[in-house]
Amino acid sequence: MKLWISDRVRDILLHALAAAIAAALSFYVARWMFGHPEPIFAAITAIICLAPGIPNHLHQTFNMMVGVTIGILVGELAFLLPIPFLEIQILLCVFLGVLIGALLNLAPVVPIQAGASALLVMVMGPSTAGLVRFLDVVVGAVIGAIFALVLFLPKRVSSPSPDGSAAPETKEAAPKDGR
């Protein structure tokens, strides 16, 4: 029992440290590459990609990018509608973002990010939360994916068992939500 706890704690510490370093690096890179004064979405993206308990960090990164893209597009298109009340625009954007994201039948992070991204575009405006946010998210996703490939993918590659059959996947590789 003690070994399981120490392995679990070690895994959590590694994920937390990787997320923290990737967040700081993403913030720095987005500020350096694009001149964004506070590229908070780059750092947040890296954290979402590398958080402990995510069964597959690369799938998480891909799904998050899909959700953010949907949300930004929905939010940007909503500005074309002649609706005078921000609250009604928010209602429509979040509804459509979550709906479209869920209809794709990917991981739960897709509709969450689609709804949140649409909301951010509506409230913060497209100049802050549109293309600017998308570029920051791409930086965080790329850095998160690199960290995932270097730190966590080798754990998932399993060697054949002694009897010659393929070894079972590790706990990290098995998806928790069936995707």
NUZADREN-314032 format. One record per residue: x, y, z of N, C-alpha, C, O in turn; residue in three letters. Coordinates in steps of 0.2 Angstrom, whole numbers, plus 5000, padded with zeros to 4 digits. Each point is the difference from the previous one (the first is absolute). Example, Ala and Ser with C-alpha at 12.3 -4.5 7.8 and 13.67 -1.06 7.14 Angstrom:
506649725039499650065000500450065000500549995003ALA
499350064993500450065001499650055003500350065001SER
This chain:
500449945000499650065000500450065000499950054997MET
500749955007500450065000500350014993500150064999LYS
500149894998500350014993499550044995500250044997LEU
499249945003499550034996499950075002499950044995TRP
500149985011499950075002500650044998500050054997ILE
500649925004500650044998500150014992500250054998SER
499649904998499950004993499550054998500150044995ASP
499449965008499450054999500350075001499950054996ARG
500449965010500250075002500550024995500150064998VAL
500449905000500550014996499750024993500350054997ARG
499249925001499750014993499750075001500050044995ASP
499649985010499750065001500550065000499950054997ILE
500649945007500650055000500350014993500150064998LEU
500049894998500350014993499550044996500250044996LEU
499149945004499550034996500050085002499950044996HIS
500149975011499950075002500650044998499950064998ALA
500749915003500650044998500050014993500250054997LEU
499649904999500050014992499550054998500250044996ALA
499249965007499550054999500350075002499850054996ALA
500549965009500250065003500650034995500050064998ALA
500549905000500550024996499750014993500250064997ILE
499449905000499750014994499650075000500050034995ALA
499649985010499650065000500550065000499850054996ALA
500749955008500550065000500350014993500150054998ALA
500149894999500350014994499550024994500250044996LEU
499249945005499550024995499950075000499950044995SER
500049995011499950075001500650044997499950054997PHE
500749935005500650034997500050004993500150054996TYR
499849895001500149994992499450044997500250044995VAL
499249965007499550044997500150085001499950034995ALA
500449995010500150075001500650024995500050054997ARG
500549905003500650024995499849994993500250054996TRP
499449905002499849994993499550054997500150034995MET
499449995009499550044998499950075003499650044998PHE
500849975007500050065004499450015004499850065002GLY
499849894999499550015005500250015007500449975003HIS
499350085000500350035006499849955006500449995004PRO
499049974996499949955005499649944996499449995001GLU
501049974997499849944996499749945005500349955000PRO
499350075004499749965005499749934997500149955003ILE
499650064991499749944997500649944998499849955000PHE
500850084999500549954998500249965006500049945000ALA
500050095006500249975006499449955002500249945002ALA
499250084998499449965002500049944995499849955003ILE
500350064991500049944995500549955002499849945000THR
500850085002500549955002499849965006500149945001ALA
499650105004499849965006499449954998500049955003ILE
499550074993499549964998500349944997499749945001ILE
500850064994500349954997500349955004500049944999CYS
500350085006500549965004499849995007500349975004LEU
499050044998499849995007500049935002500049954996ALA
500250045010499949935003499449964999499450045000PRO
500649904998499349965000499850004992499549974999GLY
500850074997499849994993500249944997500749995000ILE
498949974997500349934998500450014994500549964999PRO
499450094996500450004994500150084999499550034998ASN
501150005003500150075000499950024992499850064999HIS
500449904997500050024993499350014997499850044997LEU
499849915005499250004999499750075003499650034997HIS
500649985009499850065004500250064996499550055000GLN
501149954998500250064996499650014994499850064998THR
500149894998499650004994499350025001499750054997PHE
500049925008499350015001499950085003499550034998ASN
501049995006499950075002500150054994499650055000MET
500849934996500150054994499350004996499850054997MET
499949895002499450004996499550045004499650044997VAL
500349955009499550045004500150085000499650044999GLY
501149985002500150074999499950034993499750055000VAL
500449914995499950024993499350014999499750054997THR
499949905005499250015000499850065003499650044998ILE
500649975008499850055005500150074997499650055000GLY
501149964997500250064997499650024994499750054999ILE
500249904997499650014994499250015001499850054997LEU
499949925008499450025002499950075003499650044998VAL
500949975006500050075003500150064995499750055000GLY
500849934995500150054995499450014995499850064998GLU
499849895000499450004996499550035004499550034997LEU
500449975009499550035004500050075000499550045000ALA
501149994998500050075000499750034993499850065000PHE
500049894996499750024994499250015001499750024996LEU
500149955009499350005002499750075003500450025004LEU
499150004993499850075003499649995007499450025000PRO
500949955005499749995006500350065005500650005001ILE
498950045002500350065003500249985008500450045003PRO
499449904999500149995007500649955001500049944997PHE
500550075007500649965001499849935003500249954998LEU
499350065006499849935004499749954995500149945000GLU
499550094995499749964995500549974995500049944999ILE
500550105000500649984996500449945003500249954997GLN
499950065010500349955004499649945000500349944999ILE
499150065002499649945000500049964994500149945000LEU
499950104994500049964994500749974998500149954998LEU
500450095004500749984999500249945004500349954997CYS
499650055009500149945004499649944998500349955000VAL
499150064999499549954998500349974994500149934999PHE
500150114995500249974994500749975001500149954997LEU
500350085007500749975001500049935003500349964998GLY
499350045007500049935004499649954996500249954999VAL
499350074997499649964996500449974994500149945000LEU
500350104997500449984994500649965003500149944997ILE
500250085008500549965003499849935003500449954999GLY
499050055004499749935002499849964994500149945000ALA
499750094995499849964994500649964997499949954996LEU
500750085004500549964997500249945004500449964997LEU
499350035009500149945004500749985001500349945000ASN
500150115002500749995002500050015008499549995003LEU
501150025000500050005007499750065003499850054996ALA
500049955010499650055003500350075000499750055001PRO
501049954998500350075000499850044994500150065000VAL
499749914995499850034993499450055002500150064998VAL
499349915004499550055001500150055006499850064999PRO
500649925006500250055005500450064997499850065001ILE
500749924995500450054997499650044995500150064999GLN
499549914997499650044995499550055003500050064998ALA
499749925008499650055003500350055003499850065000GLY
500849925004500450055003500350054995500150065002ALA
500249924993500350044995499550054997500150054998SER
499349925000499550044997499850065005499950064998ALA
500049925008499950055006500550055000499950065001LEU
500849924999500550055000500050054995500250065000LEU
499749914994500050054994499450055001500150064998VAL
499349925004499550045001500150065005499950064999MET
500449925006500150045006500650054999500050065001VAL
500649914997500650034999500150034993500450055000MET
499249934996500150034993500549964996500449975002GLY
499550034991500449964996500750025000500549964998PRO
499650115003500750025000500549975005500650005000SER
499049985006500449975006499949935000500549965001THR
498950014997499949935001499949964994499849945000ALA
500350094994499949974994500749974997500249955003GLY
500150084992500649984997500650005006500449965000LEU
499650095004500550015005500049945004500549975002VAL
498950015001499949945004500249944997500349965002ARG
499550034991500149944996500849995000500249955001PHE
500150114997500849995000500349985006500449965000LEU
499450075006500249985006499949935002500449965003ASP
499050014995499849935001500449964996500249945002VAL
500050084992500449964996500749995003500349945000VAL
499950115003500750005003500049955006500449965001VAL
499150055003499949965006499949924998500349965003GLY
499350034992499949934997500649974998500149945001ALA
500350104995500649974997500549985006500349955000VAL
499850105004500549995006499749945004500449965002ILE
499050044999499749955004500149934997500149955003GLY
499850054990500049934997500849985000500149945000ALA
500350114999500749985000500249975007500449955001ILE
499450085005500149985006499749935001500349955003PHE
499150044994499649935001500449954996500149945003ALA
500250084991500449954996500649985004500249945000LEU
500250115003500649985003499949975006500449955002VAL
499250075002499949985007499549945001500249955005LEU
499350054992499549955001499849944995499849955002PHE
500450074992499949954995500549935001499749954999LEU
500950065003500449945001499749955005500149944999PRO
499550095006499749955004499449964997499949945002LYS
499850084993499549974996500249954995499749954999ARG
501050054999500249954996500249945004500450005004VAL
499349954994500149945004500349944996499950004994SER
500549975009500449944997499649945000499649995005SER
500549964991499749945000500149965007500650015003PRO
498949954999500149975007500549944998500149984994SER
500149985011500549954999499749944996500449974997PRO
499050025003499749954996499950024993499749964996ASP
500550105002500050024993499350044998500050034995GLY
499549975009499450034999500150085001500550025004SER
499150024993500150075002499850025007499649975002ALA
500850075001499950025007499450045000499950044995ALA
499749965011499450045000500350085001500550015002PRO
499050034996500250075000500050025008499849975004GLU
500650084997500150035007499350035002499650024996THR
500450005010499450035003499950074997499450024998LYS
501250015000499950074997499750004993499750044998GLU
500549904999499850004993499249984999499850014995ALA
499949965010499349984999499650065001500050035006ALA
499649994989499550055001499549995005499749955001PRO
500250105003499550005006499350014997499549975003LYS
500450074992499350014997499949964994499550024997ASP
500849935002499949964994500150024993499849984995GLY
500650085005500250034993500749984999500350034995ARG
